[in-house]
Amino acid sequence: MPQLNPLYFLNILSFGFVIFSILLYVSSVYILPRYTELYISRSIFTSL
């Protein structure tokens, strides 16, 4: 199992960090604003 081989720790951590950073960026730029806008518009319409 390569996960347990100490030679692969840096590779796994670096790719994990890169993937997490990409997911965080995509989520904060594309996904989260749409849900925030939807939530705000729904809260405005329900308060009317």
Secondary structure, DSSP 8 states (H G I E B T S, - for coil): -GGGSGGGHHHHHHHHHHHHHHHHHHIIIIIHHHHHHHHHHHHHHHH-
